Amino acid sequence: MSNVREAWTDECLDDFGRNVDHRFDRLEKKVDRLSRRMDDGFRDVRTEMNAKFERVEGRIDDINRTMLRLGGGALVTFAVGFAGLIATQL
């Protein structure tokens, strides 16, 4: 065990520290690149999803208008039918 400790001179420790720092710098750059790629990808997904939601909202609005028109038409038809029924009974 003591032989190993004697082999670690100050110069070796300094080299090791610089090597570790260099590797962490490389790792940090890779993580930064990955983070940017993920941000870009998520931005693209959000843009695509927003466009799809806008189309769905438009379709829902169209369905809502159609239902209101059909419901209104049905109410008018019932009202005219009842009015006709009442008029024929008088």
N, CA, C and O atoms as a GROMACS GRO file, in nm:
protein
  360
    1MET      N    1   0.081  -0.118   0.000
    1MET     CA    2   0.000   0.000   0.000
    1MET      C    3   0.086   0.125   0.000
    1MET      O    4   0.054   0.222  -0.069
    2SER      N    5   0.192   0.125   0.073
    2SER     CA    6   0.275   0.244   0.083
    2SER      C    7   0.343   0.275  -0.050
    2SER      O    8   0.372   0.391  -0.079
    3ASN      N    9   0.369   0.172  -0.132
    3ASN     CA   10   0.430   0.195  -0.263
    3ASN      C   11   0.339   0.277  -0.353
    3ASN      O   12   0.385   0.362  -0.430
    4VAL      N   13   0.212   0.252  -0.344
    4VAL     CA   14   0.117   0.326  -0.426
    4VAL      C   15   0.116   0.473  -0.386
    4VAL      O   16   0.115   0.560  -0.472
    5ARG      N   17   0.117   0.500  -0.258
    5ARG     CA   18   0.115   0.638  -0.211
    5ARG      C   19   0.243   0.711  -0.249
    5ARG      O   20   0.238   0.830  -0.280
    6GLU      N   21   0.353   0.644  -0.249
    6GLU     CA   22   0.480   0.708  -0.285
    6GLU      C   23   0.481   0.743  -0.434
    6GLU      O   24   0.550   0.836  -0.475
    7ALA      N   25   0.406   0.669  -0.514
    7ALA     CA   26   0.404   0.694  -0.657
    7ALA      C   27   0.323   0.819  -0.690
    7ALA      O   28   0.338   0.876  -0.798
    8TRP      N   29   0.238   0.862  -0.600
    8TRP     CA   30   0.155   0.979  -0.625
    8TRP      C   31   0.230   1.105  -0.579
    8TRP      O   32   0.217   1.150  -0.465
    9THR      N   33   0.305   1.158  -0.669
    9THR     CA   34   0.377   1.280  -0.639
    9THR      C   35   0.285   1.399  -0.662
    9THR      O   36   0.175   1.386  -0.716
   10ASP      N   37   0.331   1.514  -0.622
   10ASP     CA   38   0.253   1.636  -0.644
   10ASP      C   39   0.228   1.658  -0.792
   10ASP      O   40   0.119   1.700  -0.831
   11GLU      N   41   0.327   1.629  -0.872
   11GLU     CA   42   0.311   1.646  -1.018
   11GLU      C   43   0.205   1.550  -1.072
   11GLU      O   44   0.123   1.588  -1.156
   12CYS      N   45   0.207   1.425  -1.023
   12CYS     CA   46   0.106   1.328  -1.067
   12CYS      C   47  -0.034   1.372  -1.023
   12CYS      O   48  -0.129   1.361  -1.100
   13LEU      N   49  -0.046   1.422  -0.902
   13LEU     CA   50  -0.175   1.469  -0.855
   13LEU      C   51  -0.222   1.590  -0.935
   13LEU      O   52  -0.341   1.602  -0.966
   14ASP      N   53  -0.131   1.680  -0.968
   14ASP     CA   54  -0.168   1.796  -1.049
   14ASP      C   55  -0.215   1.752  -1.187
   14ASP      O   56  -0.315   1.803  -1.238
   15ASP      N   57  -0.142   1.656  -1.247
   15ASP     CA   58  -0.183   1.603  -1.378
   15ASP      C   59  -0.320   1.537  -1.369
   15ASP      O   60  -0.405   1.555  -1.456
   16PHE      N   61  -0.340   1.461  -1.263
   16PHE     CA   62  -0.467   1.394  -1.244
   16PHE      C   63  -0.579   1.498  -1.229
   16PHE      O   64  -0.686   1.483  -1.289
   17GLY      N   65  -0.556   1.600  -1.150
   17GLY     CA   66  -0.655   1.705  -1.132
   17GLY      C   67  -0.688   1.776  -1.262
   17GLY      O   68  -0.805   1.804  -1.290
   18ARG      N   69  -0.586   1.806  -1.343
   18ARG     CA   70  -0.610   1.871  -1.473
   18ARG      C   71  -0.688   1.777  -1.565
   18ARG      O   72  -0.777   1.821  -1.638
   19ASN      N   73  -0.654   1.649  -1.561
   19ASN     CA   74  -0.725   1.551  -1.643
   19ASN      C   75  -0.872   1.542  -1.602
   19ASN      O   76  -0.961   1.538  -1.687
   20VAL      N   77  -0.896   1.540  -1.472
   20VAL     CA   78  -1.034   1.535  -1.422
   20VAL      C   79  -1.107   1.662  -1.464
   20VAL      O   80  -1.222   1.655  -1.509
   21ASP      N   81  -1.044   1.777  -1.448
   21ASP     CA   82  -1.106   1.904  -1.489
   21ASP      C   83  -1.138   1.903  -1.638
   21ASP      O   84  -1.246   1.945  -1.679
   22HIS      N   85  -1.044   1.854  -1.718
   22HIS     CA   86  -1.065   1.848  -1.864
   22HIS      C   87  -1.184   1.758  -1.897
   22HIS      O   88  -1.267   1.792  -1.981
   23ARG      N   89  -1.190   1.644  -1.831
   23ARG     CA   90  -1.300   1.552  -1.858
   23ARG      C   91  -1.434   1.612  -1.814
   23ARG      O   92  -1.534   1.596  -1.885
   24PHE      N   93  -1.437   1.678  -1.700
   24PHE     CA   94  -1.561   1.743  -1.658
   24PHE      C   95  -1.600   1.856  -1.753
   24PHE      O   96  -1.718   1.876  -1.780
   25ASP      N   97  -1.501   1.929  -1.804
   25ASP     CA   98  -1.531   2.033  -1.903
   25ASP      C   99  -1.594   1.972  -2.027
   25ASP      O  100  -1.693   2.025  -2.079
   26ARG      N  101  -1.538   1.861  -2.075
   26ARG     CA  102  -1.594   1.793  -2.192
   26ARG      C  103  -1.736   1.744  -2.163
   26ARG      O  104  -1.825   1.758  -2.246
   27LEU      N  105  -1.755   1.687  -2.045
   27LEU     CA  106  -1.886   1.638  -2.006
   27LEU      C  107  -1.986   1.753  -1.999
   27LEU      O  108  -2.099   1.740  -2.044
   28GLU      N  109  -1.944   1.865  -1.943
   28GLU     CA  110  -2.032   1.981  -1.933
   28GLU      C  111  -2.072   2.032  -2.071
   28GLU      O  112  -2.188   2.070  -2.092
   29LYS      N  113  -1.979   2.032  -2.165
   29LYS     CA  114  -2.011   2.074  -2.301
   29LYS      C  115  -2.111   1.979  -2.366
   29LYS      O  116  -2.204   2.022  -2.434
   30LYS      N  117  -2.091   1.849  -2.344
   30LYS     CA  118  -2.185   1.751  -2.399
   30LYS      C  119  -2.324   1.768  -2.339
   30LYS      O  120  -2.424   1.761  -2.410
   31VAL      N  121  -2.330   1.790  -2.209
   31VAL     CA  122  -2.459   1.809  -2.143
   31VAL      C  123  -2.526   1.936  -2.195
   31VAL      O  124  -2.646   1.938  -2.217
   32ASP      N  125  -2.447   2.042  -2.215
   32ASP     CA  126  -2.503   2.167  -2.269
   32ASP      C  127  -2.558   2.145  -2.410
   32ASP      O  128  -2.667   2.193  -2.442
   33ARG      N  129  -2.484   2.073  -2.494
   33ARG     CA  130  -2.533   2.044  -2.629
   33ARG      C  131  -2.660   1.962  -2.625
   33ARG      O  132  -2.756   1.989  -2.697
   34LEU      N  133  -2.661   1.861  -2.540
   34LEU     CA  134  -2.780   1.777  -2.526
   34LEU      C  135  -2.898   1.859  -2.476
   34LEU      O  136  -3.010   1.842  -2.523
   35SER      N  137  -2.873   1.947  -2.380
   35SER     CA  138  -2.979   2.032  -2.327
   35SER      C  139  -3.036   2.122  -2.436
   35SER      O  140  -3.157   2.140  -2.445
   36ARG      N  141  -2.949   2.180  -2.519
   36ARG     CA  142  -2.997   2.265  -2.629
   36ARG      C  143  -3.078   2.184  -2.729
   36ARG      O  144  -3.182   2.230  -2.776
   37ARG      N  145  -3.031   2.064  -2.761
   37ARG     CA  146  -3.106   1.979  -2.855
   37ARG      C  147  -3.242   1.943  -2.797
   37ARG      O  148  -3.342   1.943  -2.869
   38MET      N  149  -3.246   1.912  -2.668
   38MET     CA  150  -3.374   1.878  -2.606
   38MET      C  151  -3.467   2.000  -2.606
   38MET      O  152  -3.586   1.987  -2.635
   39ASP      N  153  -3.412   2.116  -2.573
   39ASP     CA  154  -3.494   2.238  -2.575
   39ASP      C  155  -3.551   2.263  -2.714
   39ASP      O  156  -3.669   2.296  -2.727
   40ASP      N  157  -3.468   2.247  -2.816
   40ASP     CA  158  -3.515   2.266  -2.954
   40ASP      C  159  -3.623   2.164  -2.988
   40ASP      O  160  -3.725   2.197  -3.049
   41GLY      N  161  -3.600   2.039  -2.949
   41GLY     CA  162  -3.698   1.935  -2.976
   41GLY      C  163  -3.830   1.960  -2.906
   41GLY      O  164  -3.937   1.946  -2.966
   42PHE      N  165  -3.823   1.999  -2.779
   42PHE     CA  166  -3.946   2.028  -2.705
   42PHE      C  167  -4.017   2.149  -2.764
   42PHE      O  168  -4.140   2.153  -2.768
   43ARG      N  169  -3.940   2.248  -2.809
   43ARG     CA  170  -4.001   2.366  -2.871
   43ARG      C  171  -4.076   2.324  -2.996
   43ARG      O  172  -4.188   2.370  -3.021
   44ASP      N  173  -4.015   2.237  -3.076
   44ASP     CA  174  -4.081   2.188  -3.198
   44ASP      C  175  -4.209   2.111  -3.164
   44ASP      O  176  -4.312   2.128  -3.230
   45VAL      N  177  -4.202   2.028  -3.061
   45VAL     CA  178  -4.320   1.950  -3.020
   45VAL      C  179  -4.430   2.043  -2.970
   45VAL      O  180  -4.547   2.025  -3.004
   46ARG      N  181  -4.392   2.144  -2.890
   46ARG     CA  182  -4.492   2.239  -2.840
   46ARG      C  183  -4.558   2.313  -2.956
   46ARG      O  184  -4.679   2.332  -2.957
   47THR      N  185  -4.478   2.356  -3.054
   47THR     CA  186  -4.533   2.427  -3.169
   47THR      C  187  -4.630   2.338  -3.245
   47THR      O  188  -4.739   2.382  -3.283
   48GLU      N  189  -4.591   2.214  -3.267
   48GLU     CA  190  -4.677   2.120  -3.340
   48GLU      C  191  -4.805   2.091  -3.261
   48GLU      O  192  -4.914   2.087  -3.319
   49MET      N  193  -4.792   2.072  -3.131
   49MET     CA  194  -4.909   2.043  -3.049
   49MET      C  195  -5.002   2.164  -3.044
   49MET      O  196  -5.124   2.147  -3.049
   50ASN      N  197  -4.947   2.283  -3.035
   50ASN     CA  198  -5.032   2.402  -3.034
   50ASN      C  199  -5.111   2.414  -3.164
   50ASN      O  200  -5.229   2.449  -3.162
   51ALA      N  201  -5.046   2.383  -3.276
   51ALA     CA  202  -5.116   2.388  -3.404
   51ALA      C  203  -5.228   2.284  -3.408
   51ALA      O  204  -5.337   2.312  -3.456
   52LYS      N  205  -5.200   2.165  -3.356
   52LYS     CA  206  -5.304   2.061  -3.355
   52LYS      C  207  -5.419   2.100  -3.262
   52LYS      O  208  -5.535   2.078  -3.297
   53PHE      N  209  -5.388   2.157  -3.146
   53PHE     CA  210  -5.493   2.198  -3.055
   53PHE      C  211  -5.578   2.309  -3.115
   53PHE      O  212  -5.699   2.313  -3.095
   54GLU      N  213  -5.515   2.399  -3.189
   54GLU     CA  214  -5.592   2.505  -3.255
   54GLU      C  215  -5.689   2.446  -3.357
   54GLU      O  216  -5.803   2.490  -3.369
   55ARG      N  217  -5.642   2.344  -3.432
   55ARG     CA  218  -5.733   2.278  -3.528
   55ARG      C  219  -5.846   2.209  -3.455
   55ARG      O  220  -5.961   2.217  -3.498
   56VAL      N  221  -5.816   2.141  -3.345
   56VAL     CA  222  -5.920   2.072  -3.268
   56VAL      C  223  -6.018   2.174  -3.211
   56VAL      O  224  -6.139   2.152  -3.214
   57GLU      N  225  -5.967   2.286  -3.159
   57GLU     CA  226  -6.056   2.389  -3.106
   57GLU      C  227  -6.148   2.442  -3.216
   57GLU      O  228  -6.266   2.468  -3.192
   58GLY      N  229  -6.093   2.459  -3.336
   58GLY     CA  230  -6.175   2.504  -3.448
   58GLY      C  231  -6.285   2.404  -3.480
   58GLY      O  232  -6.399   2.442  -3.507
   59ARG      N  233  -6.250   2.277  -3.476
   59ARG     CA  234  -6.352   2.174  -3.503
   59ARG      C  235  -6.458   2.172  -3.394
   59ARG      O  236  -6.577   2.157  -3.423
   60ILE      N  237  -6.416   2.187  -3.270
   60ILE     CA  238  -6.512   2.190  -3.161
   60ILE      C  239  -6.605   2.310  -3.176
   60ILE      O  240  -6.725   2.299  -3.154
   61ASP      N  241  -6.549   2.425  -3.214
   61ASP     CA  242  -6.633   2.543  -3.237
   61ASP      C  243  -6.733   2.518  -3.350
   61ASP      O  244  -6.849   2.558  -3.340
   62ASP      N  245  -6.688   2.451  -3.456
   62ASP     CA  246  -6.780   2.417  -3.566
   62ASP      C  247  -6.892   2.325  -3.519
   62ASP      O  248  -7.008   2.344  -3.554
   63ILE      N  249  -6.856   2.225  -3.439
   63ILE     CA  250  -6.958   2.132  -3.387
   63ILE      C  251  -7.054   2.207  -3.296
   63ILE      O  252  -7.175   2.184  -3.300
   64ASN      N  253  -7.002   2.297  -3.214
   64ASN     CA  254  -7.087   2.375  -3.124
   64ASN      C  255  -7.187   2.460  -3.203
   64ASN      O  256  -7.305   2.464  -3.169
   65ARG      N  257  -7.140   2.526  -3.308
   65ARG     CA  258  -7.231   2.606  -3.391
   65ARG      C  259  -7.337   2.517  -3.456
   65ARG      O  260  -7.455   2.554  -3.462
   66THR      N  261  -7.295   2.402  -3.506
   66THR     CA  262  -7.389   2.310  -3.571
   66THR      C  263  -7.495   2.263  -3.471
   66THR      O  264  -7.614   2.259  -3.504
   67MET      N  265  -7.452   2.227  -3.351
   67MET     CA  266  -7.547   2.181  -3.249
   67MET      C  267  -7.645   2.292  -3.211
   67MET      O  268  -7.764   2.267  -3.193
   68LEU      N  269  -7.595   2.416  -3.200
   68LEU     CA  270  -7.684   2.527  -3.168
   68LEU      C  271  -7.786   2.550  -3.279
   68LEU      O  272  -7.903   2.578  -3.251
   69ARG      N  273  -7.743   2.540  -3.402
   69ARG     CA  274  -7.835   2.559  -3.514
   69ARG      C  275  -7.940   2.448  -3.517
   69ARG      O  276  -8.059   2.474  -3.534
   70LEU      N  277  -7.895   2.323  -3.500
   70LEU     CA  278  -7.990   2.212  -3.500
   70LEU      C  279  -8.086   2.222  -3.382
   70LEU      O  280  -8.206   2.199  -3.398
   71GLY      N  281  -8.034   2.256  -3.266
   71GLY     CA  282  -8.120   2.270  -3.148
   71GLY      C  283  -8.220   2.384  -3.167
   71GLY      O  284  -8.338   2.371  -3.134
   72GLY      N  285  -8.171   2.495  -3.219
   72GLY     CA  286  -8.261   2.607  -3.245
   72GLY      C  287  -8.367   2.571  -3.348
   72GLY      O  288  -8.484   2.606  -3.331
   73GLY      N  289  -8.327   2.502  -3.452
   73GLY     CA  290  -8.423   2.457  -3.553
   73GLY      C  291  -8.525   2.362  -3.496
   73GLY      O  292  -8.643   2.368  -3.530
   74ALA      N  293  -8.480   2.273  -3.408
   74ALA     CA  294  -8.574   2.178  -3.345
   74ALA      C  295  -8.673   2.253  -3.256
   74ALA      O  296  -8.792   2.222  -3.256
   75LEU      N  297  -8.624   2.351  -3.181
   75LEU     CA  298  -8.715   2.429  -3.096
   75LEU      C  299  -8.818   2.505  -3.180
   75LEU      O  300  -8.936   2.509  -3.144
   76VAL      N  301  -8.774   2.564  -3.289
   76VAL     CA  302  -8.867   2.637  -3.376
   76VAL      C  303  -8.969   2.540  -3.434
   76VAL      O  304  -9.088   2.571  -3.440
   77THR      N  305  -8.923   2.423  -3.476
   77THR     CA  306  -9.013   2.323  -3.532
   77THR      C  307  -9.117   2.280  -3.429
   77THR      O  308  -9.236   2.271  -3.460
   78PHE      N  309  -9.072   2.253  -3.306
   78PHE     CA  310  -9.168   2.216  -3.200
   78PHE      C  311  -9.266   2.330  -3.173
   78PHE      O  312  -9.385   2.306  -3.157
   79ALA      N  313  -9.217   2.451  -3.167
   79ALA     CA  314  -9.304   2.566  -3.140
   79ALA      C  315  -9.409   2.581  -3.249
   79ALA      O  316  -9.526   2.604  -3.220
   80VAL      N  317  -9.367   2.569  -3.375
   80VAL     CA  318  -9.461   2.581  -3.486
   80VAL      C  319  -9.560   2.465  -3.482
   80VAL      O  320  -9.679   2.484  -3.507
   81GLY      N  321  -9.513   2.346  -3.451
   81GLY     CA  322  -9.601   2.229  -3.442
   81GLY      C  323  -9.705   2.246  -3.333
   81GLY      O  324  -9.823   2.219  -3.355
   82PHE      N  325  -9.661   2.290  -3.214
   82PHE     CA  326  -9.757   2.313  -3.106
   82PHE      C  327  -9.854   2.425  -3.140
   82PHE      O  328  -9.973   2.417  -3.110
   83ALA      N  329  -9.802   2.531  -3.204
   83ALA     CA  330  -9.890   2.642  -3.242
   83ALA      C  331  -9.995   2.592  -3.344
   83ALA      O  332 -10.112   2.629  -3.338
   84GLY      N  333  -9.950   2.509  -3.437
   84GLY     CA  334 -10.044   2.452  -3.534
   84GLY      C  335 -10.146   2.362  -3.468
   84GLY      O  336 -10.263   2.364  -3.504
   85LEU      N  337 -10.100   2.283  -3.372
   85LEU     CA  338 -10.191   2.194  -3.298
   85LEU      C  339 -10.296   2.274  -3.221
   85LEU      O  340 -10.415   2.243  -3.222
   86ILE      N  341 -10.248   2.377  -3.155
   86ILE     CA  342 -10.340   2.463  -3.079
   86ILE      C  343 -10.436   2.534  -3.173
   86ILE      O  344 -10.555   2.544  -3.143
   87ALA      N  345 -10.387   2.582  -3.287
   87ALA     CA  346 -10.473   2.654  -3.383
   87ALA      C  347 -10.580   2.562  -3.440
   87ALA      O  348 -10.693   2.606  -3.464
   88THR      N  349 -10.548   2.437  -3.463
   88THR     CA  350 -10.646   2.346  -3.519
   88THR      C  351 -10.749   2.303  -3.416
   88THR      O  352 -10.858   2.260  -3.454
   89GLN      N  353 -10.718   2.315  -3.289
   89GLN     CA  354 -10.809   2.274  -3.181
   89GLN      C  355 -10.906   2.386  -3.143
   89GLN      O  356 -11.005   2.361  -3.074
   90LEU      N  357 -10.880   2.506  -3.186
   90LEU     CA  358 -10.969   2.618  -3.150
   90LEU      C  359 -11.085   2.626  -3.238
   90LEU      O  360 -11.169   2.715  -3.221
   0.00000   0.00000   0.00000
